[in-house]
Amino acid sequence: MMNSGIAPWIGMPAQMDPNDDKQYLSGHYSDAIVTTGGLPVMIPLLPTAEAVGPLADKLDGILLTGNDSDLDPALYRASRLDVCGPTQPLRDRMDFFLLEKAMKRGIPVLAICFGVQSLNVFLGGTLIQDIATEIGTPIRHSSPETRGSPIHRIQIKPGSVLEKLAGGPDAMVNSTHHQSVAQPGMGLEVTARAPDGVIESVVGTDKRHWILGVQWHPEKSFGCDEFSRNLFEYFLARCRAVRGIDEGTHS
């Protein structure tokens, strides 16, 4: 059963720091969703992720938020390096549960920062556990002090939906991550890289199911950057379109 209200319901997993019991969600996410016509729904991280199933069945889209943790390397069949940060298993499990629901129901997914890493691992991909160590790049990908300010350029695949949203083949983005996609997961295509080759965006290749993942934080720059606004507006448009098809089918 789909939400029958005017505004699409967008499920967003709560953020939760490692070794902490506080769950929260940055207001940037909900502000961006509300401004583009959606209803943000924060999903609590529960010991049994399946407990949110009845709610997940009513969502019109999934926004995988960032998080101040790293995914457990065991999830992508890798040995843990010393440079890998602490994990938050509750968040890992909830992301995977919500993605399973999204895949079964065909609802749109927008994955941001930690979220795109989680998406990639869910689909069988792997991660770079620490960019500075494994790549040795001059670009500072982990620059939280810059907040939403752009810090480096990305190069976008010609003809991709990302190029359309950016209005050209490149763009400037913020950057607060130390991990990134290594081997893309099944059904994901790389659509943007930083100049040092670090993967910055992926899209789903199945045209029946809209999936977009970005490594930066468009919600932080939503209020001052057209590219960021375009990302959220397009995501909400896809959520409305899918809900309209489903409502027409089940009316």
N, C-alpha and C positions, 0 to 999 in steps of 0.2 A: 504494500500500500504506500503510495507516495503522499507527501505533504500536499494538501489541496489549497493552502493559502496563496496569497499573491507573491510574497517574497520566498525565494528558494531557501531551504534550510541547509546551511553549510556546517558540517561537523568538523570540529578542530580538536585534536587531542591536546589535553593540558600539558603544560611544560612542568618538569619536575627535575630538580638537580640531583646528582648522585648523592647517596647517603643522606637524604633529607626527606621529610614527610610532607613538605609544603607543596601544594599544587597550585599553579597560577597560569595566567596567559597574558602576554603583552597586549595592551590596548590597541597597538598598531594594527593587529590582525582584525579585530572586530570593527575598528573604525573603517578600514578599507572595505570590508564586506558590507557593512551597513551603507556606506557612501555609494557603493555600486549596486545597491538594491537587494541585498541578501539579508538573511537572518542568521547571525552567528550562534552556533550551539557548541559550547565547550563540553568535550567528552572527558569525564574523569578517568584517571588511570586506576583500574581496579585489579586486585590480585587475580580475578578470573575475568579476562577481557570479554568473554562471551556474554557476561551479564548485561552489557550495553547493546546486545543484539536487537531487542525490540526498538530501541531508539535509532540504531544504525539503519534499520530497514525503512525508516521514514525520511532519511536524509536525501537531499537532491544533489549534493556534491561533498567531496572531502578535500579539506585544506590541511595538508600535513605541515605543521609548524616547525620552527627551529627548536632546538633544545641544547642545554649546556651539558651534553654528555656525548660519548662515542658509542657506536654500536659494538656489541660483543663480536670480536673477530671470529669467534667460533661459528657465528651465523653465516659467514662467507668462507668457511673452511680455511682459515688462516691462523697462523701462530701469532699470539699477541706480542707486539713489540713494546719496548720500554716507553716509547714516545706516544703510545696509544693512551688516551685519557680514560677516566673512569666511566663506567656504564650505568644506565638506569634501566634494568630489565623490564620494569612495568611499562615504560614508554615503548621499548622495543616490541613487546608483545601486543600492546594496543595498536601501534602502527600496522603491524602485520594483520591483525584482526580486521581493522578498518579497510585495509587494502584488499583483503580477501572478499569482504562484502562489496566493495566498489567494483571489483573484477566480475563478480557474479551478477551484479545488477547493472553494470555498464554505466555507472554514474561518473561524471568528470572528476578528475583528480588534479589538484595543483599542489606540488610538493616544493617546499622551501628549505634551503640549507640542510640541516639535519634530515629534514623530510625527504629530500631528493636522494640522500645517501640511504635512508631506510627503504625508499621505493626501489632503488637499484638492487639492494641486497635481497629484498623480498622476491625480486624477479630473477635471482640467481647470479647477480653481478658481484663484483668485488670492489674494495675501497683502497685508496692510498691512506695508510694510517697516520702519516704526518708528512705534509707536502714539503716543508722546509728540509726535513731529513732525507726523504726519498728522492726529491727532485733537485734540491739545491738551487731554487729559483731566486732571482733578485726581487721578484714581486712579493710584497708582504700580503699574503692572503688572509692572515689572521690579524686584523687591525680593528678591534672592537672600539678603540677610542675615537674612531672616525664616525661612529654611530651610523647615520644614514647617508653620509657624504660619499660621493663616488671617489674611488681610489685607483682603479685600473680599468683598462679597456677590454672588451670582449669582441671576438670576431665571430660573426654569425653566418650560418650556412645560407647561401643564396636560395631564394625561393621557399624558405621555410616560413612557418607561421610566426616564428620569432622575429624574422626579418620584417615581416609585415607590421608587427606590433611595435618594433623599435623604429620603424621608418627608415631603415637602411641596413647596410651590412656590418655595422659595428655600433657599439654603445659603451658608455661609461657606467660602471656599477660599483656598489659598495662591497665590502669583503670582510667577513668576520669568522672565517672557518680555517681549520688546520688540516681537515681531511677532505677528500673528494672522490668522485667516481673514478675507478681504475678501469676495469672491464665492464662495459655496459651490460645490464641484465637482458634477458630474453624479451624481445619486443620493444626495446628502447633504441632510439637513434640519437646520436650526438648532433646537436644543432648549434652549439657555441663553445668556444674555447677561449681561454686567456692567451695572451701572446706567448707564454711559456709552455703552452700545450695542455694546461690543466682544464679538464672538462667543466664547463660552466652551465650547460643546459642539455637536457634530453627530452625527447618527445616519444609518445607511444606510436608505434607503426600501424596499429590496427585502427583503421579509419572509423570503425564503429564505436570506438571508446576513446574519448579525449583525455589524454594524459600529458601534462607538462611539468617538468621539474627544473628548478633554477637553483644555483648554488649561492646566489646573493639574497638580499632581503628587500624585495620590492615594497613590502609593507612599511618599512622604515622611511622610504623615499616617496611614498604614495602622494603626500601632500604637495610635493614640489617637482615631480618628475613625470612627464607625459608617458614615457615608456612604462613606468611602474603602474600608472593608472590604467593604461591599455591592457596590461596583463590581467588585472583584476576584472576589468569590464568584460574582457573576452571570456574569462573563466565563468563569470556569472551569466553571460549570454548563453554559454554552452549548457550550464545547469538549467536555465529556463527552457531551452530547446528540448533537452532530454525529458524533462518533466512534462512538457506539453505533449510530446509523442506518447509517453506512458499514460497520461490522463486520457488522451484520445482513444488509446487502445482499450483501456479498462472502463470507459464510461458506459 
